[in-house]
């Protein structure tokens, strides 16, 4: 359990790179843009925390189902959570690509 907490803390510590807001590069930002960036970074942290929690919840449900002798219906739940993690992790890249038009 300690290893899981340490690895989760290590992963969250490196998420700030993924939480960067893309710069559209179109002149000077409007007043209050720093507060908007701060808010978006907080939202990104919450989303990444929810992704970690989602994976842990699916893992817990899988462990309980295995104990009861039930099958692998939780694989779809894991696929949904993994999809959410991929989208959240690549959100700034997706937006940056759409804004730059490349």
C-alpha positions as CSV (number, residue, x, y, z in Angstrom):
1,X,0.0,0.0,0.0
2,X,2.9,2.4,0.8
3,X,4.4,1.7,-2.7
4,X,1.0,2.5,-4.3
5,X,0.8,5.8,-2.4
6,X,4.4,6.7,-3.3
7,X,4.0,5.9,-7.0
8,X,0.7,7.8,-7.1
9,X,2.4,10.8,-5.4
10,X,5.3,10.6,-7.8
11,X,2.9,10.5,-10.8
12,X,0.9,13.5,-9.6
13,X,4.1,15.4,-9.0
14,X,4.9,15.1,-12.8
15,X,1.4,16.1,-14.0
16,X,2.2,19.8,-14.0
17,X,3.8,19.3,-17.5
18,X,0.5,17.9,-18.8
19,X,-1.5,20.7,-17.2
20,X,0.1,23.5,-19.1
21,X,-2.3,25.8,-21.0
22,X,-1.3,26.2,-24.6
23,X,-0.3,29.7,-25.7
24,X,-2.1,30.7,-28.9
25,X,0.7,33.1,-29.7
26,X,-1.6,35.8,-30.9
27,X,-0.4,38.9,-29.2
28,X,-0.8,40.0,-25.6
29,X,-3.0,38.1,-23.2
30,X,-6.0,39.9,-21.9
31,X,-6.2,41.2,-18.3
32,X,-6.9,38.4,-15.9
33,X,-5.4,35.7,-18.1
34,X,-3.1,34.5,-15.3
35,X,-6.1,33.8,-13.1
36,X,-7.7,31.8,-15.9
37,X,-4.5,29.8,-16.4
38,X,-4.4,29.2,-12.7
39,X,-8.0,28.0,-12.7
40,X,-7.4,25.7,-15.6
41,X,-4.4,24.2,-13.9
42,X,-6.4,23.5,-10.8
43,X,-9.1,21.9,-12.9
44,X,-6.4,19.7,-14.5
45,X,-5.1,18.6,-11.1
46,X,-8.7,17.7,-10.0
47,X,-9.3,15.8,-13.2
48,X,-6.0,13.9,-12.9
49,X,-6.8,13.1,-9.3
50,X,-10.2,11.8,-10.4
51,X,-8.5,9.6,-13.0
52,X,-6.3,8.1,-10.3
53,X,-9.3,7.6,-8.1
54,X,-11.2,6.0,-11.0
55,X,-8.5,3.5,-11.6
56,X,-8.3,2.6,-7.9
57,X,-12.1,2.3,-7.7
58,X,-12.2,-0.1,-10.7
59,X,-9.3,-2.1,-9.2
60,X,-11.2,-2.4,-5.9
61,X,-14.4,-3.5,-7.7
62,X,-12.4,-6.0,-9.7
63,X,-10.9,-7.4,-6.5
64,X,-14.3,-7.7,-4.8
65,X,-15.8,-9.4,-7.9
66,X,-12.9,-11.8,-8.1
67,X,-13.4,-12.7,-4.4
68,X,-17.0,-13.5,-5.2
69,X,-16.1,-15.5,-8.3
70,X,-17.6,-13.1,-10.8
71,X,-16.2,-12.5,-14.2
72,X,-14.4,-9.6,-16.0
73,X,-17.3,-7.1,-16.6
74,X,-15.1,-4.4,-15.1
75,X,-12.8,-4.3,-18.1
76,X,-15.1,-1.9,-19.7
77,X,-15.0,0.4,-16.7
78,X,-11.2,0.3,-16.8
79,X,-11.3,1.1,-20.6
80,X,-13.5,4.1,-19.9
81,X,-11.2,5.4,-17.1
82,X,-8.1,4.8,-19.3
83,X,-9.8,6.7,-22.1
84,X,-10.5,9.6,-19.8
85,X,-6.9,9.6,-18.6
86,X,-5.7,9.7,-22.2
87,X,-8.0,12.6,-23.1
88,X,-7.1,14.5,-20.0
89,X,-3.4,13.9,-20.5
90,X,-3.5,15.1,-24.1
91,X,-6.0,18.0,-23.7
92,X,-3.4,20.8,-24.0
93,X,-2.0,19.1,-27.1
94,X,-5.4,18.7,-28.7
95,X,-6.3,22.3,-28.0
96,X,-2.9,23.5,-29.2
97,X,-3.2,21.6,-32.4
98,X,-6.7,22.9,-33.1
99,X,-5.7,26.5,-32.3
100,X,-2.6,26.5,-34.3
101,X,-4.3,24.8,-37.3
102,X,-1.3,22.5,-38.0
